[in-house]
Amino acid sequence: MSAAALGLPMLVTATAGVAAVLSSRLSERLRIPAPAFFLFAAAAAAGVWPRLGGLSFAALEDIVSVALAVILFDGGMRVGWRRLRTVAGPTLWIGVPGTLVTAGGVAAVAHLVLGLDWRSALLFVWVPHLWANWGIVSINFIQHDGCDEAHPVNHSRTFIGPLINWLTFNNGYHTIHHMEPGLHWSLLPAEHEKRVKPGLHPGLEQPSMPAYLFPTFVWPARRLRYDGMPYVLPPLEPDRDWVKPEDGVPEGAEPA
């Protein structure tokens, strides 16, 4: 093998290594996952050298899937083993097989009771069930993260954008939804203006969900309280029973 043939792969490998180290340090300052820099660089390179953009759609899917996996892994590595160890068990059981078993059970009922074949049950019941589970957990996190759960109105984040409220029957008006869950969705905007907004912190009325998500999770990716202060995780507490033995005991009676 000639020196030129051997030197080119070594140069490419060394350049990639240096870029990885520099992007890691830059990502710590900008709070952007380091693998994201390589995605941006690849997109820019494809614009400069069109031949690099001649990949098939299947190849692009594979590249994006691997990049997202690396980005998620990179974020997971920053959690720290000490914090991960306390939640690893419940997360692995409830978050993965527990969800799959629940969704699979719903699909099985759809097959047996509604007469759907197993393919239709998976496509129209199981997959939407998983999507809905992810959606409800995600949107509830967004609407409550960094809020003051003990405050009369600052316990939830309200999104007043027309698109999110059209898609969710005004569920973006989340504070008034919690104050009166049975209130008809068409009345939520007016009741928000009347009962919530006068005492609501300005940071908890967001005009757009995408406009809130980008600075919170993409750049500069700072997790803040509703009042702009850094969010500090409270210390972990021991698990508590969802239902106490004395719950449901008539007043004046002794627990069994």
C-alpha positions as CSV (number, residue, x, y, z in Angstrom):
1,M,0.0,0.0,0.0
2,S,1.4,3.4,-1.0
3,A,2.0,6.1,1.5
4,A,-0.8,8.3,-0.1
5,A,-3.3,5.5,0.1
6,L,-2.5,4.9,3.8
7,G,-2.2,8.5,4.7
8,L,-5.6,9.6,3.5
9,P,-7.7,7.4,5.8
10,M,-5.4,8.3,8.7
11,L,-5.9,12.0,7.9
12,V,-9.7,11.6,7.7
13,T,-9.7,9.6,11.0
14,A,-7.5,12.2,12.8
15,T,-9.6,15.1,11.5
16,A,-12.8,13.4,12.7
17,G,-11.2,12.8,16.1
18,V,-10.1,16.4,16.5
19,A,-13.6,17.6,15.4
20,A,-15.2,15.3,17.9
21,V,-13.1,16.7,20.8
22,L,-13.7,20.3,19.7
23,S,-17.5,19.7,19.2
24,S,-17.7,18.1,22.6
25,R,-16.2,21.2,24.3
26,L,-18.3,23.5,22.1
27,S,-21.5,21.6,23.0
28,E,-20.8,22.0,26.7
29,R,-20.8,25.8,26.2
30,L,-23.8,26.0,23.8
31,R,-25.7,23.1,25.5
32,I,-26.2,21.4,22.2
33,P,-25.5,17.6,21.8
34,A,-22.2,17.1,20.1
35,P,-23.6,14.7,17.5
36,A,-25.9,17.4,16.3
37,F,-22.8,19.4,15.1
38,F,-22.0,16.5,12.7
39,L,-25.5,16.6,11.3
40,F,-25.2,20.3,10.7
41,A,-21.8,19.9,9.2
42,A,-23.0,17.1,6.9
43,A,-25.9,19.2,5.7
44,A,-23.6,22.1,5.0
45,A,-21.1,19.9,3.2
46,A,-23.9,18.5,1.0
47,G,-24.8,22.0,0.0
48,V,-21.2,22.8,-1.0
49,W,-20.4,19.4,-2.7
50,P,-23.7,18.2,-4.3
51,R,-22.3,14.7,-4.9
52,L,-22.4,14.1,-1.1
53,G,-26.2,14.7,-1.2
54,G,-26.9,11.8,-3.7
55,L,-27.9,9.3,-1.0
56,S,-31.0,7.2,-1.2
57,F,-33.9,7.9,1.1
58,A,-33.3,4.5,2.9
59,A,-29.6,5.5,3.6
60,L,-30.8,8.9,4.9
61,E,-33.2,7.2,7.2
62,D,-30.5,5.0,8.6
63,I,-28.1,7.9,9.1
64,V,-30.8,10.0,10.9
65,S,-31.8,7.0,13.1
66,V,-28.2,6.3,14.1
67,A,-27.6,10.1,14.8
68,L,-30.7,10.3,17.0
69,A,-29.6,7.2,18.9
70,V,-26.2,8.7,19.5
71,I,-27.7,12.1,20.6
72,L,-30.0,10.3,23.0
73,F,-27.1,8.2,24.3
74,D,-25.0,11.3,24.7
75,G,-27.7,12.9,26.8
76,G,-28.1,9.7,28.9
77,M,-24.3,9.7,29.6
78,R,-24.7,13.1,31.3
79,V,-27.3,11.9,33.7
80,G,-24.8,10.1,35.9
81,W,-24.9,6.6,37.3
82,R,-25.9,7.7,40.7
83,R,-29.1,9.4,39.6
84,L,-29.8,6.7,36.9
85,R,-29.4,3.8,39.4
86,T,-32.4,5.1,41.5
87,V,-34.8,5.1,38.6
88,A,-33.4,2.5,36.2
89,G,-35.6,-0.3,37.5
90,P,-39.0,1.4,37.3
91,T,-38.0,3.0,34.0
92,L,-37.0,-0.3,32.4
93,W,-40.1,-2.1,33.7
94,I,-42.9,0.5,33.4
95,G,-41.5,2.5,30.5
96,V,-40.7,-0.4,28.2
97,P,-42.3,-3.8,28.7
98,G,-45.1,-2.4,30.8
99,T,-46.2,-0.1,28.0
100,L,-45.8,-2.8,25.4
101,V,-47.8,-5.3,27.5
102,T,-50.6,-2.8,28.1
103,A,-50.8,-1.8,24.4
104,G,-50.6,-5.4,23.3
105,G,-53.4,-6.3,25.6
106,V,-55.6,-3.6,24.1
107,A,-54.8,-4.9,20.6
108,A,-55.7,-8.4,21.7
109,V,-59.0,-7.2,23.0
110,A,-59.6,-5.4,19.7
111,H,-58.8,-8.6,17.8
112,L,-61.0,-10.9,20.0
113,V,-64.0,-8.5,20.7
114,L,-64.1,-6.4,17.6
115,G,-63.0,-9.1,15.2
116,L,-60.0,-7.2,13.8
117,D,-57.3,-9.3,12.3
118,W,-54.0,-9.1,14.1
119,R,-52.5,-6.7,11.5
120,S,-55.3,-4.3,11.8
121,A,-55.3,-4.6,15.6
122,L,-51.6,-3.7,15.6
123,L,-51.9,-0.8,13.1
124,F,-55.1,0.8,14.3
125,V,-55.0,0.0,18.1
126,W,-51.5,-0.9,19.3
127,V,-49.5,1.7,17.5
128,P,-52.0,4.6,18.2
129,H,-52.0,3.4,21.9
130,L,-48.2,3.7,22.1
131,W,-48.3,7.1,20.3
132,A,-51.1,8.4,22.7
133,N,-49.1,7.2,25.7
134,W,-46.0,9.1,24.6
135,G,-48.1,12.2,23.6
136,I,-50.0,12.5,26.9
137,V,-46.9,12.1,29.0
138,S,-44.8,14.5,26.9
139,I,-47.4,17.3,26.7
140,N,-48.2,17.0,30.5
141,F,-44.4,17.4,31.2
142,I,-44.3,20.5,29.0
143,Q,-47.3,22.0,30.7
144,H,-46.1,21.5,34.3
145,D,-42.3,21.4,34.3
146,G,-40.8,24.2,36.4
147,C,-44.2,25.4,37.7
148,D,-45.3,26.0,41.3
149,E,-47.6,23.1,42.2
150,A,-48.6,24.8,45.4
151,H,-49.7,28.1,43.8
152,P,-53.4,28.7,43.0
153,V,-52.7,29.5,39.3
154,N,-49.0,29.1,38.7
155,H,-49.2,25.3,38.8
156,S,-49.5,24.9,35.0
157,R,-48.2,26.4,31.8
158,T,-50.8,27.8,29.4
159,F,-50.3,27.9,25.6
160,I,-52.7,30.3,23.8
161,G,-51.5,29.5,20.3
162,P,-54.4,28.8,17.9
163,L,-52.9,25.6,16.3
164,I,-52.3,23.6,19.5
165,N,-55.7,24.6,20.9
166,W,-57.4,23.6,17.6
167,L,-55.7,20.2,17.7
168,T,-56.4,19.6,21.5
169,F,-59.8,21.2,22.0
170,N,-58.3,24.2,23.9
171,N,-56.2,21.9,26.2
172,G,-53.5,24.6,25.9
173,Y,-55.5,26.6,28.4
174,H,-54.2,24.1,31.0
175,T,-54.5,26.1,34.2
176,I,-58.2,26.6,33.9
177,H,-58.6,23.0,32.8
178,H,-57.1,21.9,36.1
179,M,-59.2,24.4,38.1
180,E,-62.4,23.1,36.5
181,P,-61.9,19.9,34.6
182,G,-65.6,19.5,33.7
183,L,-65.8,22.9,32.0
184,H,-66.7,22.7,28.3
185,W,-63.6,23.2,26.1
186,S,-65.3,26.0,24.2
187,L,-65.4,28.1,27.4
188,L,-61.8,27.7,28.5
189,P,-60.3,30.8,26.7
190,A,-62.9,33.2,28.2
191,E,-62.6,31.6,31.7
192,H,-58.8,31.8,31.4
193,E,-59.0,35.5,30.8
194,K,-61.4,36.0,33.7
195,R,-60.1,33.7,36.4
196,V,-56.5,32.8,35.6
197,K,-54.7,35.6,33.8
198,P,-55.1,38.3,36.5
199,G,-52.9,36.3,38.9
200,L,-50.8,34.3,36.4
201,H,-47.1,34.9,36.1
202,P,-46.3,36.3,32.6
203,G,-43.9,33.5,32.0
204,L,-46.6,30.9,32.2
205,E,-48.7,32.3,29.3
206,Q,-46.8,31.2,26.2
207,P,-48.0,32.4,22.7
208,S,-46.7,29.3,20.9
209,M,-45.7,25.8,21.9
210,P,-42.9,25.5,19.3
211,A,-41.5,28.9,20.4
212,Y,-41.3,27.6,23.9
213,L,-39.8,24.2,23.0
214,F,-36.9,25.5,20.9
215,P,-35.1,27.5,23.5
216,T,-36.0,25.0,26.2
217,F,-34.8,21.8,24.6
218,V,-32.8,22.8,21.5
219,W,-30.8,26.0,22.0
220,P,-29.8,27.3,24.5
221,A,-31.5,24.3,26.1
222,R,-31.8,25.7,29.6
223,R,-34.2,24.2,32.0
224,L,-35.7,27.1,34.0
225,R,-38.5,27.7,36.4
226,Y,-41.5,29.7,35.3
227,D,-39.9,32.8,36.9
228,G,-36.7,32.5,34.9
229,M,-34.6,31.0,37.7
230,P,-32.5,27.8,37.1
231,Y,-34.5,24.7,37.9
232,V,-33.0,22.7,40.8
233,L,-34.2,19.1,41.2
234,P,-35.5,18.4,44.6
235,P,-33.9,15.5,46.6
236,L,-35.4,12.1,45.8
237,E,-38.0,10.9,48.3
238,P,-38.8,7.3,49.2
239,D,-41.7,5.7,47.3
240,R,-45.1,6.3,48.8
241,D,-48.3,4.2,48.5
242,W,-50.8,5.5,46.0
243,V,-53.6,4.5,48.2
244,K,-53.2,4.5,52.0
245,P,-55.0,1.9,54.1
246,E,-56.9,4.6,55.9
247,D,-58.2,6.2,52.7
248,G,-61.9,5.5,52.3
249,V,-62.5,4.8,56.0
250,P,-65.6,6.7,57.1
251,E,-65.0,9.6,59.4
252,G,-64.8,8.6,63.0
253,A,-64.2,4.9,62.3
254,E,-61.0,3.1,63.1
255,P,-58.9,1.7,60.3
256,A,-59.0,-2.1,60.1
